[in-house]
Amino acid sequence: MTETKKRFMRCEIITPQGLIYSHRVKSISLQSQNSGMTLLYNHMPIVTTVDIGVIKVIRVTDDKELPNYIAVNGGVLEMHDNVCTIVATYAIRARDIDDGAVLIEKQEAEAAAAAALSRKDVVAYKRAQLSLKRALNMLEVSKLKP
């Protein structure tokens, strides 16, 4: 039993709102600023940035492995001693995403981008594009609900 347990690691995702995810996992796949990456048991220690995207975690229960999906809006990942800690500006599990609210956020971001473009406000346009990217990410992750 102890040999089996040793093949797993711990994954914790923390945001300003609190602890979003904390489980025993087999693997963690995500998009860093430079490339996609998958972390497995005994991965070398690493600190990297996390890009807007989906985090796919293969969660381990007593009798099976379950995929969990989390939408993240960027952050920092630290991995050492088989503990992966992700500190994110915002994260939400796929099962908790309210599609209706996210569609409204998407429409508001599109309207803000159009308004900023017509005013030639570059900063407001970039902010609206970032909001749109976050909303689209949550919609994509929402499709992965079990």
NUVODO-356207 format. One record per atom (N, C-alpha, C, O, CB): x, y, z; residue in three letters. Coordinates in steps of 0.2 Angstrom, whole numbers, plus 5000, padded with zeros to 4 digits. Glycine has a CB too. Example, Ala and Ser with C-alpha at 12.3 -4.5 7.8 and 13.67 -1.06 7.14 Angstrom:
<pts>
506649725039ala 506249785039ala 506649845039ala 507149835042ala 505749785045ala 506449895035ser 506849955036ser 506450005039ser 506750065040ser 507049975029ser 
</pts>
This chain:
<pts>
500449945000met 500050005000met 500450065000met 500350114997met 499550005006met 501050065004thr 501450125004thr 501750134997thr 501950194996thr 501950125010thr 501950084994glu 502250094987glu 501850124982glu 502050174979glu 502450024985glu 501150104983thr 500650144978thr 500650214980thr 500550254975thr 500050104978thr 500550224986lys 500450294988lys 501050344986lys 500950404985lys 500350304996lys 501650314986lys 502250354984lys 502250384977lys 502650424976lys 502850314986lys 501850354973arg 501850374966arg 501450444965arg 501350464959arg 501550324961arg 501150464970phe 500650524969phe 500950584972phe 501450584976phe 499950504972phe 500650644971met 500850704973met 500250744976met 499750724975met 501250744968met 500350794979arg 499850844981arg 499850904977arg 500350934975arg 499950864989arg 499250924975cys 499050984971cys 498651034975cys 498151014977cys 498750964964cys 498851094976glu 498451144979glu 498451204975glu 498951234972glu 498751164986glu 497851234974ile 497751294970ile 497451344975ile 496951334978ile 497251284964ile 497751404975ile 497651454980ile 497451514976ile 497851534972ile 498151464986ile 496951554978thr 496851624975thr 496651664981thr 496651644987thr 496151614971thr 496651734980pro 496451784985pro 495751764989pro 495651784994pro 496351854982pro 495351724985gln 494751704988gln 494851644993gln 494351624997gln 494251684983gln 495351614993gly 495551554997gly 495751494993gly 495951494987gly 494951535001gly 495751434997leu 495951374994leu 495451344989leu 494851334991leu 496151324999leu 495651334983ile 495151314978ile 495151244977ile 494651204975ile 495251354971ile 495751214977tyr 495851144976tyr 496451114980tyr 496951144980tyr 496051134968tyr 496351054983ser 496851024987ser 496650944987ser 496250924990ser 496851054994ser 497050914983his 496950834982his 497650804980his 498150834979his 496450824977his 497550734981arg 498150694979arg 498050674972arg 497450664970arg 498050624984arg 498550684968val 498450684961val 499050644958val 499550634961val 498450754958val 498850614951lys 499350584948lys 499750624943lys 500350614942lys 499050524944lys 499450674940ser 499750724935ser 499350794935ser 498850794937ser 499750694928ser 499750844933ile 499450904932ile 499750934926ile 500350934924ile 499750954938ile 499250954921ser 499450984915ser 499151054914ser 498651064916ser 499150934909ser 499651094912leu 499451164911leu 499851204906leu 500351174904leu 499451204918leu 499651264905gln 500051314900gln 500451364904gln 500151404908gln 499551344896gln 501051354904ser 501451414907ser 501551464902ser 501351464896ser 502151384909ser 501951514904gln 502051574899gln 502451554893gln 502351584887gln 502351634902gln 502851504894asn 503251484888asn 503051424884asn 503151414878asn 503951464891asn 502651374887ser 502451314884ser 501951274888ser 501851294894ser 503051274882ser 501651224886gly 501251174890gly 501751134894gly 502351114892gly 500851134885gly 501451114899met 501851064903met 501451014907met 500851034909met 502351104908met 501750954909thr 501350904913thr 501850894918thr 502450874917thr 501150844909thr 501650894925leu 502050874930leu 501850804933leu 501250794934leu 501950934936leu 502350764934leu 502150694937leu 502550694943leu 502950734945leu 502350644932leu 502450634947tyr 502850614953tyr 503550624952tyr 503850604947tyr 502650544955tyr 503850654957asn 504650664957asn 504850714952asn 505450704950asn 504950594956asn 504450754949his 504650804945his 505150854948his 505150864954his 504050854942his 505650874945met 506150914948met 505850984950met 505351004948met 506750934943met 506151004956pro 505851074958pro 505851124953pro 506351134949pro 506351094964pro 505351164953ile 505251214948ile 504851274950ile 504351254954ile 504951184941ile 504951334948val 504551384949val 504451414942val 504851434939val 504851434954val 503751424940thr 503651454934thr 502951494934thr 502551494939thr 503551404928thr 502851534929thr 502251574928thr 501751524925thr 501851484921thr 502351644925thr 501051544927val 500551504924val 500151554919val 499951614922val 500051474929val 499951534913asp 499651574909asp 498851564910asp 498651524913asp 499851564901asp 498451614907ile 497751604906ile 497551534903ile 497851524897ile 497351664903ile 497251494906gly 497051434902gly 496751384907gly 496451394912gly 497651404899gly 496751314905val 496451264909val 497051224912val 497551214909val 496051214904val 496851204918ile 497351154922ile 496951094922ile 496351084925ile 497551184929ile 497251044920lys 496950974920lys 497350934925lys 497950924925lys 496950934913lys 496950914930val 497250874936val 496950804935val 496350794935val 497150904942val 497350754936ile 497150684936ile 497150664944ile 497650654947ile 497550634932ile 496550674947arg 496450664954arg 496450584956arg 496150544952arg 495850694956arg 496650564961val 496750494963val 496250484969val 496350524974val 497450474965val 495750444968thr 495350424974thr 495550354976thr 496050324973thr 494550424973thr 495250324981asp 495450254983asp 495450204978asp 495850154978asp 494950234989asp 494950214973asp 494850154968asp 494850184961asp 494850134956asp 494150124969asp 494950244960lys 494950264952lys 495350334952lys 495450364957lys 494250274950lys 495450354945glu 495750414944glu 495250454940glu 494950434935glu 496450404939glu 495150514942leu 494650564939leu 494950624937leu 495350654940leu 494150584945leu 494750644930pro 495050704928pro 494650764931pro 494050764931pro 495050714920pro 495050814933asn 494750884936asn 494950934932asn 495550934930asn 494850894944asn 494550984930tyr 494751044926tyr 494651104930tyr 494151114933tyr 494351044919tyr 495151154930ile 495051214933ile 495251264928ile 495851264925ile 495551214939ile 494851324928ala 495051384924ala 495451424928ala 495251434934ala 494351414921ala 496051454925val 496451494929val 496651554925val 496751554919val 497151454931val 496651614928asn 496851674925asn 497551694926asn 497651754925asn 496351724927asn 497951654927gly 498651664927gly 498951664935gly 498451664939gly 498851734925gly 499551654936gly 499851644942gly 500551624942gly 500851624937gly 499351604946gly 500751594948val 501351564949val 501351494951val 500951474956val 501751604954val 501751444949leu 501751374951leu 502451364954leu 502951384952leu 501651324945leu 502351324960glu 502951304963glu 502951224964glu 502351204967glu 503151334970glu 503451184962met 503351114963met 504051094966met 504551104964met 503351074956met 503951064972his 504551034976his 504250974980his 503750984983his 504951084979his 504650924981asp 504550864986asp 503850844985asp 503450824989asp 504550894993asp 503650834978asn 502950804976asn 502350844979asn 501850814980asn 502950734979asn 502450914980val 501950954982val 501951014976val 502451044976val 501950984989val 501351024973cys 501351074968cys 500851124971cys 500251114972cys 501051044961cys 501051184971thr 500651244974thr 500651294968thr 501151314965thr 500951274980thr 499951304966ile 499851354961ile 499451414965ile 498951404968ile 499451334955ile 499851474965val 499451534967val 499251574961val 499651594957val 499951574972val 498551584961ala 498251614955ala 497951674956ala 497651684962ala 497851564951ala 497851714952thr 497451784953thr 496751764953thr 496351794957thr 497651834947thr 496551714949tyr 495851684950tyr 495851614947tyr 496151604942tyr 495351734946tyr 495451574950ala 495351504948ala 494651484950ala 494451504955ala 495951454950ala 494351434945ile 493751414947ile 493651344944ile 493951334938ile 493151454944ile 493451294947arg 493351224945arg 492751224940arg 492351264940arg 493151174951arg 492851184935ala 492351174929ala 491651164932ala 491151194929ala 492551124925ala 491551124937arg 490951114940arg 490551174943arg 489951174944arg 490951054945arg 490951224945asp 490751284948asp 490551344943asp 490351394946asp 491151304953asp 490751334937ile 490651394932ile 489951404931ile 489551354929ile 491051374926ile 489651464931asp 489051484929asp 489051504922asp 489251564921asp 488651534934asp 488851464917asp 488851484910asp 488451544908asp 488751584904asp 488551424906asp 487951554911gly 487551624910gly 487951684912gly 487951734908gly 486851614914gly 488251684918ala 488651734920ala 489251744916ala 489451804915ala 488851724928ala 489551694914val 490151704910val 489951724903val 490351764900val 490551634909val 489351704900leu 489151734894leu 489051814894leu 489251844890leu 488551704891leu 488751834900ile 488651904901ile 489351944901ile 489451994898ile 488251914907ile 489851914905glu 490551944905glu 490851944898glu 491151994897glu 490951894910glu 490751894894lys 490951894887lys 490651954883lys 491051984880lys 490851824884lys 490051954884gln 489752014880gln 489952084882gln 490052124878gln 488952004881gln 490052084889glu 490252154891glu 490952164889glu 491152224887glu 490252154899glu 491352114889ala 492052124887ala 492052144879ala 492452184877ala 492452064888ala 491652114875glu 491652124868glu 491452194867glu 491652234863glu 491152074864glu 490952224871ala 490652294870ala 491152334873ala 491252394869ala 490052294875ala 491552324878ala 492052364880ala 492652374875ala 492952424874ala 492352344887ala 492852314872ala 493352314867ala 493152364861ala 493552394858ala 493452244864ala 492452354859ala 492252394853ala 492252464855ala 492452514851ala 491552374851ala 492052484861ala 492052554863ala 492752584863ala 492852634861ala 491652564870ala 493152544866ala 493852564867ala 494152574860ala 494552624859ala 494252514871ala 494052534855leu 494252534848leu 494052604845leu 494452634842leu 494052474844leu 493352614846ser 493152674843ser 493452734846ser 493452784842ser 492352674843ser 493552734852arg 493952794855arg 494652794854arg 495052844856arg 493752794863arg 494952744851lys 495652734850lys 496052734857lys 496552764857lys 495952784846lys 495752704862asp 496052694869asp 496352634869asp 496052574870asp 495452704874asp 497052634868val 497452564867val 497352534874val 497352464874val 498152584865val 497452564880val 497452534886val 496852494888val 496852444890val 497652584892val 496252534887ala 495652504888ala 495452444883ala 495152394885ala 495052564887ala 495752454877tyr 495652394872tyr 495952334875tyr 495752274874tyr 495852414865tyr 496652344877lys 496952284879lys 496652254886lys 496652194886lys 497752304881lys 496452294890arg 496052264896arg 495452234894arg 495252174897arg 495852324901arg 495052254889ala 494452224887ala 494652154883ala 494252104884ala 494052264882ala 495152154880gln 495452094876gln 495652044882gln 495451984881gln 496052104872gln 495952064887leu 496152014892leu 495451984896leu 495451934897leu 496552054897leu 494952034897ser 494352014900ser 494051964895ser 493751914898ser 493952064901ser 494051974889leu 493751924884leu 494051864884leu 493751804884leu 493751954877leu 494751864884lys 495151804884lys 494951754891lys 494951694890lys 495951814884lys 494851794896arg 494751754903arg 494051724902arg 493951664904arg 494751804908arg 493551764899ala 492851734899ala 492851674894ala 492551624895ala 492351794896ala 493151684888leu 493251624883leu 493551564886leu 493351514885leu 493551644877leu 494051574891asn 494351524894asn 493851484899asn 493851424899asn 494951544898asn 493451524902met 492951494907met 492451454903met 492251404905met 492651544911met 492251484897leu 491751444893leu 492051384891leu 491651334891leu 491551494887leu 492651384889glu 492951314886glu 493051264892glu 492851204891glu 493651334883glu 493251294898val 493351244903val 492651214906val 492551164908val 493651274909val 492151264905ser 491451234907ser 491251184903ser 490851134905ser 490951294906ser 491451174897lys 491251124892lys 491551054895lys 491251004892lys 491451134885lys 492051054899leu 492350994901leu 492050964908leu 492250924911leu 493051014902leu 491450994910lys 491150974916lys 490950894915lys 490750874909lys 490451014917lys 490950864920pro 490850784920pro 490050774918pro 489850724918pro 491050754926pro 
</pts>
